[in-house]
Amino acid sequence: MTIQLPNDPARDDVLAGRPALWLNPDLTADGIAQAQLPVRASQVKDAEANWRLLAPLLQHCFPDLAQAQGRIQSQLIEAKDLRAAIGYSAAKYGRLFVKADGDLPVAGSIKARGGVYEVFMHAKKMAEQRGILTPGGDITVLAGEQARHLFAQHTIAVGSTGNLGLSVGIAARALGFRAVVHMSADAKQWKVERLTRLGVEVVQHQADYTTAVEHARIDAEADPSIYFVDDERSQVLFFGYSAAASELAAQLQAAGVSVDAEHPLFIYLPCGIGGAPGGVAYGLKAIFGDAAHPFFVEPVQSPCALVHMMSGSKELVSVYDVGLTNKTEADGMAVARMSEFVAQVMKPLLSGVFTVADDDLFRWLWQAQTTQGIRLEPSATAGFAGPAFIVDSEQGRAYQHAHGLGDRLAQATHVIWTTGGAFVPEAQFGQFMAHGASLVAAS
């Protein structure tokens, strides 16, 4: 179908595939308390408690987590060198940090916070139902022979463009499940090969992400031994991601950063289908309320969250419906249609969405590595455009005015959430760097 987007300052740029900032007209003051949402803030606390419960098992399954005592966490890096390279040295940009989820242990991307969490929580539930794990019992029994015998008779399935498939496949195989990952045509070959080496069955579709998810769902519905990790609808995934908010809050406090009405926090979150950025955004709004200003960021040809939320439609709107191609080098964000569940939750909470061109992703990748040693894949750099949009663009100034932020920007904190990169093979990363270097030289 073809739809007409409503009149909006960002519309023409969006339809032309140019970088744009769209501001959410449905953003509500104290949105978590005021809006009728299908989730509750208390579920964030539940997820934090579950992560603590799982920590001994995670440490047992992944020895790399020993030093972190089973916690999957990433650094918060103040971008003192990088900010100058990307044009943010002026005081008006406040303080600039990078949340380094591109270097997360276990899965090397933000998807470790969701995929690993859902697989391990599913395993816990299965073990409890079979009497292998008793209430208050030792969670590490899930790595024992009896549990592994049970898990080997069951399959974990997921549809993915890459990183979610990696996290689910790694987690499932660590516990002894059979794992099947349905991957879209956008998935990078190195991610397919990494999964295959782990013993994960990879089913490749010559179609986009939505088709891969549908095939995974159909297979699971036909076979009760298959558990489907549903990136479009899963609240377990969503709240696995949401627990990252308390981690960031503690890191900001340790860095001497205040977050309140006088010291706003801007967070820039790369968005595919929306589960990971939505979960993080929800968690941050639950902690900081209106002092947190979350923005999604998407490629110019794959802005599924932007076009759907801009449309105001009750039915999901695809990027194809507005004449965009869904073609991007940012494989993790090559998604044509966002999660309906995430759209509903984000409607009163999300500040807006901005889009970026692929060439800029490679420039920022090169600059992040050469100035501060931060290793990223292209999709993980998308948030670097955030401060310029907020501080310098016409739409950004409109947002400042609407929220009384004009005289507070120098006291603001900007967090660029980077989402993947640690597992990129050296040869592939070298190609990314060479492309980025050529673009920087040309500009």
N, C-alpha and C positions, 0 to 999 in steps of 0.2 A: 504494500500500500504506500501511498504518498501522503504526507501530512504537511500542513502549513504551520510553521512555528509562529507564535504570537509576536506582536511588535515588542522589541526589546533592544536596548542599545548594543547588545552583543550579537544580535541575530545575523546581521549581514556578514560579519567576520566569521562566525561559526559556519554558515552555509558555504562560504568561499574557502574554507579550510585555512583560515588565518588565525594566529594566536588571539585569544579573546578572554575576557573576564566577565562571567555572568554572576550577578548577585541574586541570591535567593529571596524572592519577595515574601516567602512564607516563614522566614526565620522569626522565631517567637521568643520574646524575653522569658527567661526561666523555662525554656521549652520542655525540659524533662518533667518538671512538675505540672506544667500547664496543659500539655498536649495529651491526647488520648493515644498512647502508644502500645504496641503489642509486647513490649518488654518493660522490665523494671530495673531501676538503678541498683537494687539489692542483688541482682544477678551478677553484677560486676564483682561484688564482694565474694559471692559464691565461687566465681571463677578463680579469684585470687587464692581462696582457700583450697580449691581443687589442685591448683598448680603446686602449692606447698605440700599437699598430700602425695602428689605424684613424684616429687623430687627424688626420693630414694630410689624409686624404680627407674627414673630417667638416668640417674647416675650409674645404676647397675647396667643398664642397656648401652649407655654411651659414656665410656670412660673419659672422654674429653670434657665431660661436665663435672669431673671430680673436684676441680678447684673452685667451681661455682656452686658446689654442693647440690647439683641436680637442677639448678635454675637455668632456664634459657633466657639470657639477657644480652643486651648490646650496650656499647658505649654511647655516651652523649659527648660529642666532640665540639668544643667551641672553635668555629671556623675562622681563626684569627688570620691565617695566611690565605685561605681560599677566598674570603670575602673581598679582598682587594682585587684578586684575579677576575672575579665575576662582576665587579663594579659596585660593591656594597661597602666601600670603606668609609663613606660619609656617616656622620653621627646620626643623621635622620633615620638610618636603618636599625637603630638600637643594637641589641646583641643578636648574633647569628650562631645557631648551633646546628649540627648534623646528628640525627639519631641514626646510628650505624647498624640498622637491621640488615644491611647487605652483608654483614659479617657475622650474623647470628650462628651459633653452633648448631649442630645436627643437620640443618637443611640449607644453611647459607642464604636465607631470605626471610622476610617477614612471615612467610607461610608456615615457618616452624611454630609460630605462636598459635596458629589455627589448626593446621593439618595434624601435627603431632598431638596436640591437645585432644582433638576429637577421636583419633584412633585409640589413644591411651584411655580416654574416658569410656569408650565403647568396650574396650578389653576389660576394664574394671567392672562394668555392668554385667558383662557375660560371666565373668568369674564369680561374681556375687550370686547370680542366678543359679549357677551350677554348684554352689557351696564350696568352691575352691578358695574364695576370699571371704572371710567372716567379718562382720562389722568391727571396726577398730583393729583388724588384723594387719599383719605385715604385708604391705603393698608389693614387696619384691617377690611374693609368691607368683605373681603374674609372669615372671621370667623363669619359673620353675618348669620341670618336666610335665607335670599334670596340666598346667595351663597351656603350655606350648602344644601339647597333644590336642587339646580342645581347639586352640586357635588354628591349627593346621587344617582343620576340617571346614574352615570358613574363609571367605574372601572379603577383602576391603576393595571397593571400586570407587573411582573418581573420574571426572572429566576435567581437563586442564589444558592451559596453553604452555605449561612447563613447571613453574615453581611450586604450585599446590600439589601437582602430581609427584614432584620430588619429595616433598615433606610427607605426604601420605604414604608413598611407597617405602621410604626409609623407615618410617615409624612402624608400618605394618610388618615389614620383613624383620625388624628388630625383635618383634614379639612372636614371630613364627606364622603369621597369617599368610595366605596366598594374597597377592596384590595385583590388581589390574588397573591400568591408567589409560583412559581414552584421551588421546591428544589431538588437538586441532592441527590444521595445516600450517599454522603460524609457529608451532613449537620448534625450538632450535634442536638440531640433530644431536648436539652434545648432551642435551638433557635426556633425550631418548636413549642414548648409549649409556649414560650413567645409570638410569633406571634398569636397563637390561642387564647390566653387570651385577646389579643387586638381586637379580632373580625376579624382577617385576615384569609381568606381561604387559607390553605396550601395544595398544591398538591405535593405529594412526588413521585419521579420517581426512579425506581431501575436501575439507569444509572448515567452517569456522568453529569457534569455541562453543557456541550454543548447540551446534549439532553434536559435538563430542559429549557434552553434558547429557543431551537427550538420549544418546545411545547408551551411556553408562546407566542412566536411570531406568531405561526400558529393560536392560539386562537384569538389574537388581530386582525389579518388580516381578520378574518371571522366575526368580530363584531365591528362596528364603535363606540360603546359606551365604548370600551376598549382602554386605552392609554398604550402602551407598553414602559417601560423604558428599552432601549436596551443597555445592558452593552457592547456589541460587537461594536456598531456603533455610540453611542450617543455623539455628540459634546457638548450637554448641560451638561451631566455628566462630561465630560472631563474638561470643563472650570469651573464647580463648584469646582472641585479639584484644578485647577490651581491657584485659588485665595489664596490658603494657602501659596503660595510663598511669597507674600508681608507681610503676617503675620510673617513668619519666618525671613524675612529680617529685619523687625522692631525689633524682639526679639534679633537677633544677634547684631544689632546696640546697643540695650540697654545693652547687656552683654559685650560691648567693643570689639566686634569681627569685624575685617576688612576682607573684601572679595575682593581680587584683584589678579593680576598675582603673586604677592609675597606672598599672603596669600590665598592659594587655599581652596575651600570648597568642601568636599566630602559628598555626600548624599546617603544613603543606603535605598532603598525602596522595601519592600516586594511586590511581583508581583503575581497576579492571572491571569486574562485575560489581565490586563495592563492598564485599564482606570484610576484608582487612581494614581498609580505611574507615568504613562505617563503624566497625567495632572499636577502633582506636578513638575515633571522634566521639562516640557515645561515652566511652570511659572518661575522656577528658572533660566533657560537658558535665558528667556526674560529679567530678571532683572540683572543677573550677567554675562551673556555671557560665554566666555571660562574659566572664573575663577570658574565656577560651574562644578563639575564632578559627574553627577548622575549615579548610578549603581542600576540595579534591582537585587533582590535576590529571589531565588526560591528553593523549595525542590529538592533533587537529583533525585527523580523519577517523578517530575512534572515540569521540566524546559521548559515550552511551549515557552516563549519568547526566551530563549537561543537557543533551537534547530531550531526554525524557522529563527531567525536572522542569526545564524551561517550557515544555509543551503544556504542562498542566493537565495532561491526559490521565484518565483513570486506567486506561489500557497502556501497557508498556510500549514505548516508542523506540524503534531501532534506529541506528545511524543510517541504515539503508533507506529508511522511510523519508529521510530529508536529503538524500542524494549524496551522502558521503560514502567513502569506499571501505572503511575499516582496514586499510592497509597502513602498517607502521612497522618500524624496526623494533619497537618496544613490545616484544611478544607478550609480556605479561599483561599488557593493557589492550591487546587486540581483541576487544569484546564489543559486539554490536548492540547488546541489550543488557541493561543493568538488572540487578536483583530487585524484584518487586518488594520483597521484605525490607531490604535496605532502603529503598526509595521511601517507603512508608515511615520508617524510623527517622530518616534524615530530613524529611520535609520540614519539620519545625526547628531543626538543630544545625543544619549545615549552613555556613555563611555564604558559600558560593563554589563555583567551579571555574578553573581557568585551563586553557589549552596551550600546548607547546608544539613547535615544529621538530621533526626528527633530527635535523642538522644540529639544533641547539643541544639535544641530548648528548650527542657525541662530543661537542665542544666542552660541555660541562664535565663529561666523563674524563676527558684528557686533563682538564684543569684540576679536578678533584684529586687525581692521582699525582700529578706533577707538583702541586703546591702543598698538599697535606697528606699524601700517601693513602688516600681513601680509594679503595678498589670497588668499582661499581659496574653493573651492566647498564645499557642505555636507558631502560625503563626506570631505573632507580634514581636517575638524575632529574627527573621531571620537576620536582619541587623547587629547583634552583631559581625558577622564574618568579616564585611567589613574592619576595620582598619588593621587586620592581613593580609588579602589578599593584600591590597594595599601596606603596608609597608614591609612585610616580604616574600611574595611569589615571585617565579621567574617571573610569569606573572605580578605581581604588579610592580616589578622592571623594567620590560619591559615598562610598562605604564609610570612610572616615567621618564624613559630615553626618551621616545617618546615625552613627553610633557615638558621636562626640569624642572622636579619637584624634582629631587634628593636632592638638597640643600635647599628645601623649606618645607619639610615635618614637621619639628618641628614647623613651623609657620602655619601649616594647621589646619583647623577645620573639624571634622568629626561629621555629624549629623545622628544618627540612628533613622529612622522614625518607631515608634511603632504604630501598626494599630488597635488593639482591645484588650479587656480584662475587661473593667469596668462592663459589664453585666454578666460575667460568674458566675453562681450560686456558693455559698460557697462550697457545697459538691463536685462539679466538680473541682473547683479551688484547693481544698484540695487534690484531686487525682493528679492533675498536679504537685503540690508541692511535694507530697510524691514520685512521680516518678522522679522528678528532683533531690531531695535530695539523692535518692538511686544511681543515675547516678554520681552525684558529689562525693559521698563517694567511689564509685567503681573506679573512675578515680584518 
